[in-house]
Amino acid sequence: MKPMTQATSNPMNSGDPLAQLRDIHLPEPGGFWPPAPGWWIVAALILVLVGALVFWLWRRHQRNRWLRAARAELDQLGARAEASPAWFTELNALLKRCARQRYPEQRPHALSGAQWRDFLTHTQKKLDPQAVNALVEAAWSPSPAIDPQAAHSLAARWLGGQKC
């Protein structure tokens, strides 16, 4: 047997230059981190939009705080509804406070009688003008022409139409 020589066992030392080439190899796949710059921009835009949405919802919630308080007070008034001028006065006072909050430029808290009735029917078109008139006059009448539950329902419909 013939001993192997170093020249025949090592292809690098052979005279064939193609034997020295390696096969085509792909680069290592990149990981998911760090993301490409475009994804950073998308993430920043999403964060800004979510932040703006949260801020808008928070402001809306704060702006409508008076409406939630008014509805709670209306529920308390409805629980102790009675056909007395004092109860109707409280109901009208609640509506005036709400109107002053919602329509401050029209100064509704200074209105009374027919002007107050016209204001209520103008700001909520779905209300029955005769029922509104009975509600307004019930505060001065010893025998109201409107049932307290109907007045409560009318006030709730007026408050339900108020949006901010």
C-alpha angles and dihedrals in degrees: 000000000000119000115237117249123218093243094061097043098052114062092195091067093048120102094245109102092191090063089064094059121098124220120265110279129191123230118258111274113255120241125242091254129104096029123220118272092255091062090051089055092048091049091049091050091049091050091050092048093047090048092050091048092050091048092049092049092048092050091048090050091051093045092053095048091103091055093053091048091049092051090050091050090047090053090052090050090049091052091059098035115161134165096246128121089236092060092048089047090055090048092050091046090053091050091048092051090051092046090050089052095047100036106027094154091061094053094222093171088072094055125099140168116359093359091055091047091050091048092053094048092044094052093045111034095186094068121104107245092214092053090047090050090051090050093051094046094044091077090066101032121090089210109036119216091217130065113243091235090052090048090050090050091048091051091048090052090050091049091044090060093054112103132177 
